[in-house]
Amino acid sequence: MEWSELRKEIQDLKNNSDLTPTAVASAGSELIYRVLSEMYIGEPDPLRKIALAISESRPSIVALRNVSVAVVRTAQEARVGDRMAAAGRAASRLKRILDKTPKELGRRGQPLIENNSNVAIFGNSLAVRYATDIGKEKIKTLIKIPSKSLNNFGQQFSSIEEKKVREIRLEDIDFSIEETDCLLLGCTAFLANGTIVAESGTKELVERCFESNIKVHFFADTLKLAPWLPKENSNEEFLDIIPGKYVDHVITEDGIRTPDQLLDAAADLAPMWEKLRTGDS
């Protein structure tokens, strides 16, 4: 890989709006691995700068930055002479984890889908797709609320019987008359205090669910944990900030949690994020 090719791939990652946040992080992991496999990076500092450039291509994708932090930290802590090999193994391992996590989250979220329930979904989340696929026998009606960011909504949920599926626009839905038991959502990031960062339209939707006593469940792998709110990239869609009071459960690969049960591990992430940015040891 040449430097010009790396810069082009970083630009492509920045501009690809079809990828979910988890898919962006997976692509970033693969790109870091290729850099370490195809270019000579002898010391951690050049790797840090490359990892930072990749993460800054989509700064609101927290998992992408956490991948960069993990890979650089692995390189810094490994033995001299094994640093880049260790970093490469870390990048490859993180990609495998990211690729299998949506299905794992979908499986772990099954206790929240009750038998014969009416389930609403919104946004572009592979974990939500797997949750509804796995739990389709328990779902009486799947209420799809399309979002602007999802172009292939019908294809994503093709395993649900057509007669079970209803599509309602966000502006048309009325939870006072709509029979809905729970809302399933993905997210871009979450904080240790239970705050959720998700696509535009999510906050309005969960506020209306809150008023109607409809359960709201978010799927979020722990690589989406952030020490502070991610800065926004002007080239990306606007994100909503959802307070934890509107969230009933967060499903992670470690299990189902309520917002007040999320560990404050984000505090430990803060100095590592800063080290990635500054290079300070």
C-alpha positions as CSV (number, residue, x, y, z in Angstrom):
1,M,0.0,0.0,0.0
2,E,1.3,3.5,-0.9
3,W,0.6,6.6,1.0
4,S,-1.6,7.9,-1.8
5,E,-3.7,4.8,-1.7
6,L,-4.1,5.1,2.1
7,R,-5.2,8.7,1.8
8,K,-7.8,7.6,-0.9
9,E,-9.1,4.8,1.3
10,I,-9.5,7.2,4.2
11,Q,-11.4,9.6,2.0
12,D,-13.6,6.7,0.8
13,L,-14.4,5.7,4.4
14,K,-15.3,9.3,5.1
15,N,-17.7,9.6,2.1
16,N,-19.4,6.2,2.3
17,S,-22.8,7.0,3.9
18,D,-24.2,3.5,3.3
19,L,-22.3,1.9,6.1
20,T,-23.7,1.5,9.6
21,P,-21.5,2.7,12.5
22,T,-20.4,-0.8,13.2
23,A,-19.6,-1.4,9.6
24,V,-17.5,1.8,9.5
25,A,-15.5,0.6,12.6
26,S,-15.0,-2.8,10.9
27,A,-13.8,-1.2,7.7
28,G,-11.4,1.0,9.8
29,S,-10.0,-2.0,11.6
30,E,-9.4,-3.8,8.3
31,L,-7.7,-0.7,6.9
32,I,-5.4,-0.4,9.9
33,Y,-4.5,-4.1,9.5
34,R,-3.7,-3.6,5.9
35,V,-1.5,-0.7,6.7
36,L,0.5,-2.8,9.1
37,S,0.6,-5.7,6.7
38,E,1.6,-3.8,3.5
39,M,3.5,-0.7,4.8
40,Y,6.6,-0.4,6.9
41,I,5.6,1.2,10.2
42,G,8.4,0.6,12.6
43,E,7.3,2.6,15.6
44,P,4.1,3.4,17.4
45,D,4.0,7.1,16.7
46,P,3.6,6.8,12.9
47,L,0.9,4.2,13.6
48,R,-0.8,6.6,16.0
49,K,-1.0,9.3,13.4
50,I,-2.4,6.9,10.8
51,A,-4.9,5.5,13.3
52,L,-6.0,9.0,14.2
53,A,-6.4,10.0,10.6
54,I,-8.6,6.9,10.0
55,S,-10.7,7.6,13.1
56,E,-11.1,11.3,12.2
57,S,-12.5,10.4,8.8
58,R,-15.8,9.7,10.7
59,P,-15.4,11.4,14.1
60,S,-18.9,10.7,15.3
61,I,-18.3,7.0,14.9
62,V,-17.1,6.2,18.4
63,A,-16.3,2.6,17.7
64,L,-13.8,3.7,15.0
65,R,-11.9,5.8,17.5
66,N,-11.9,3.1,20.1
67,V,-10.5,0.6,17.6
68,S,-7.7,3.1,16.9
69,V,-7.0,3.6,20.6
70,A,-6.9,-0.2,21.2
71,V,-4.5,-0.9,18.3
72,V,-2.1,2.0,19.2
73,R,-2.2,1.0,22.9
74,T,-1.3,-2.6,22.0
75,A,1.6,-1.4,20.0
76,Q,2.9,0.8,22.8
77,E,2.7,-1.9,25.4
78,A,4.2,-4.8,23.3
79,R,7.8,-5.8,23.3
80,V,10.1,-3.8,21.0
81,G,10.3,-5.8,17.8
82,D,6.8,-7.2,18.2
83,R,4.9,-4.0,18.4
84,M,3.6,-3.7,14.9
85,A,2.8,-7.5,14.7
86,A,0.9,-7.2,18.0
87,A,-1.0,-4.1,16.7
88,G,-1.9,-6.0,13.5
89,R,-3.2,-8.9,15.5
90,A,-5.3,-6.5,17.6
91,A,-6.8,-4.8,14.5
92,S,-7.7,-8.2,13.0
93,R,-9.2,-9.4,16.2
94,L,-11.3,-6.3,16.6
95,K,-12.6,-6.6,13.1
96,R,-13.7,-10.2,13.8
97,I,-15.5,-9.0,17.0
98,L,-17.2,-6.2,15.2
99,D,-18.4,-8.4,12.4
100,K,-20.0,-11.0,14.7
101,T,-21.3,-8.5,17.4
102,P,-24.6,-7.5,15.7
103,K,-25.9,-11.1,15.6
104,E,-24.7,-11.6,19.2
105,L,-26.6,-8.5,20.3
106,G,-29.7,-9.6,18.5
107,R,-29.5,-12.9,20.3
108,R,-28.9,-11.3,23.7
109,G,-31.9,-9.0,23.2
110,Q,-34.4,-11.8,22.8
111,P,-35.7,-11.7,26.4
112,L,-37.0,-8.2,25.7
113,I,-39.2,-9.4,22.9
114,E,-42.3,-10.9,24.4
115,N,-44.5,-13.5,22.8
116,N,-47.2,-12.1,20.5
117,S,-45.8,-8.6,20.8
118,N,-46.1,-5.5,18.5
119,V,-42.5,-4.4,17.9
120,A,-41.5,-1.0,16.4
121,I,-38.2,-0.4,14.7
122,F,-36.4,2.7,13.5
123,G,-33.1,3.4,11.8
124,N,-30.3,1.4,10.2
125,S,-29.1,-1.2,12.7
126,L,-27.8,-4.7,11.9
127,A,-28.4,-5.7,15.6
128,V,-32.1,-4.7,15.3
129,R,-32.3,-6.7,12.1
130,Y,-30.9,-9.8,13.7
131,A,-33.1,-9.3,16.8
132,T,-36.2,-9.3,14.7
133,D,-35.0,-12.2,12.5
134,I,-34.2,-14.4,15.5
135,G,-37.4,-13.4,17.3
136,K,-39.8,-13.4,14.4
137,E,-42.0,-16.2,15.7
138,K,-42.7,-14.0,18.8
139,I,-43.6,-10.9,16.8
140,K,-47.3,-10.3,16.1
141,T,-46.7,-7.1,14.1
142,L,-43.5,-5.4,13.0
143,I,-44.0,-1.7,12.8
144,K,-41.3,-0.2,10.5
145,I,-40.7,3.5,10.9
146,P,-38.4,4.4,8.0
147,S,-35.6,6.9,8.4
148,K,-33.8,9.1,5.9
149,S,-30.6,7.2,6.3
150,L,-32.0,3.8,5.3
151,N,-32.6,3.2,1.7
152,N,-33.0,-0.6,1.6
153,F,-35.4,-1.0,4.5
154,G,-37.6,-3.6,3.0
155,Q,-34.7,-5.8,2.0
156,Q,-33.1,-5.6,5.5
157,F,-36.2,-7.3,7.1
158,S,-37.2,-9.7,4.3
159,S,-37.4,-12.7,6.7
160,I,-40.5,-11.3,8.4
161,E,-43.7,-12.4,6.9
162,E,-45.2,-9.6,4.8
163,K,-48.6,-9.9,6.5
164,K,-46.9,-9.1,9.8
165,V,-45.2,-5.9,8.6
166,R,-46.7,-2.4,8.7
167,E,-44.8,0.7,7.6
168,I,-45.7,4.0,9.3
169,R,-43.9,7.3,8.7
170,L,-42.6,9.0,11.9
171,E,-44.8,12.1,11.3
172,D,-47.9,9.9,11.0
173,I,-47.5,7.5,13.9
174,D,-49.8,8.0,16.9
175,F,-48.9,5.9,19.9
176,S,-52.1,6.8,21.7
177,I,-54.0,4.6,19.3
178,E,-51.1,2.4,17.9
179,E,-50.7,-0.9,19.7
180,T,-46.9,-1.1,20.4
181,D,-45.1,-3.0,23.1
182,C,-41.5,-1.9,22.5
183,L,-39.2,0.1,20.2
184,L,-35.9,-1.4,19.1
185,L,-33.1,0.9,18.1
186,G,-29.4,1.0,17.2
187,C,-27.1,3.8,18.1
188,T,-23.9,5.5,17.2
189,A,-22.5,5.9,20.7
190,F,-23.5,5.8,24.4
191,L,-22.0,7.3,27.6
192,A,-21.6,5.7,31.0
193,N,-24.5,7.9,32.4
194,G,-26.9,6.2,29.9
195,T,-27.0,9.0,27.4
196,I,-27.5,7.7,23.8
197,V,-26.2,9.2,20.6
198,A,-28.3,8.1,17.6
199,E,-29.6,9.3,14.2
200,S,-31.8,12.3,13.7
201,G,-35.4,11.6,14.6
202,T,-34.7,9.2,17.4
203,K,-35.2,11.6,20.2
204,E,-38.7,12.6,19.0
205,L,-39.6,9.0,18.7
206,V,-38.4,7.9,22.1
207,E,-40.0,10.9,23.8
208,R,-43.3,9.9,22.3
209,C,-42.8,6.3,23.5
210,F,-42.0,7.6,27.0
211,E,-45.3,9.5,27.1
212,S,-47.2,6.3,26.0
213,N,-45.3,3.9,28.4
214,I,-43.8,2.0,25.5
215,K,-40.5,0.3,26.3
216,V,-37.4,1.6,24.5
217,H,-34.4,-0.7,24.0
218,F,-31.1,0.3,22.4
219,F,-28.5,-2.2,21.0
220,A,-24.9,-1.0,21.5
221,D,-21.7,-3.0,21.5
222,T,-19.2,-1.8,24.1
223,L,-16.8,-0.4,21.5
224,K,-19.4,2.4,21.2
225,L,-18.8,3.6,24.7
226,A,-17.5,7.1,24.7
227,P,-15.8,9.2,27.5
228,W,-17.6,12.3,26.1
229,L,-20.0,13.2,23.3
230,P,-18.3,12.7,19.9
231,K,-17.8,15.9,17.9
232,E,-19.9,16.1,14.8
233,N,-18.6,16.0,11.2
234,S,-20.4,18.5,9.0
235,N,-20.4,15.9,6.2
236,E,-22.5,13.5,8.2
237,E,-26.1,13.5,9.2
238,F,-27.2,15.3,12.3
239,L,-27.3,13.1,15.5
240,D,-29.8,13.2,18.4
241,I,-28.7,13.2,22.0
242,I,-31.1,11.0,24.1
243,P,-31.0,11.3,27.9
244,G,-31.0,8.0,29.8
245,K,-34.4,8.7,31.3
246,Y,-36.0,7.8,28.0
247,V,-34.1,4.4,27.8
248,D,-35.4,1.2,29.4
249,H,-32.5,-1.1,28.4
250,V,-29.2,-1.1,26.6
251,I,-28.3,-4.5,25.1
252,T,-24.5,-5.0,24.9
253,E,-22.5,-8.1,24.3
254,D,-22.0,-8.3,28.1
255,G,-25.8,-8.5,28.7
256,I,-28.9,-6.4,29.1
257,R,-28.4,-3.2,31.2
258,T,-30.5,-0.4,32.4
259,P,-28.9,3.1,31.9
260,D,-28.0,3.4,35.6
261,Q,-26.2,0.1,35.5
262,L,-23.7,1.1,32.8
263,L,-20.2,1.1,34.3
264,D,-18.3,4.4,34.3
265,A,-15.5,2.7,32.3
266,A,-15.8,5.7,30.0
267,A,-13.7,7.6,32.6
268,D,-10.8,5.3,31.8
269,L,-11.2,5.9,28.1
270,A,-10.8,9.7,28.3
271,P,-7.0,9.8,28.8
272,M,-6.5,7.1,26.1
273,W,-8.5,9.2,23.6
274,E,-6.3,12.2,24.5
275,K,-3.1,10.2,24.1
276,L,-4.2,9.1,20.6
277,R,-4.7,12.8,19.7
278,T,-1.6,14.2,21.3
279,G,0.8,11.3,21.4
280,D,1.7,12.0,25.0
281,S,2.9,9.0,27.0
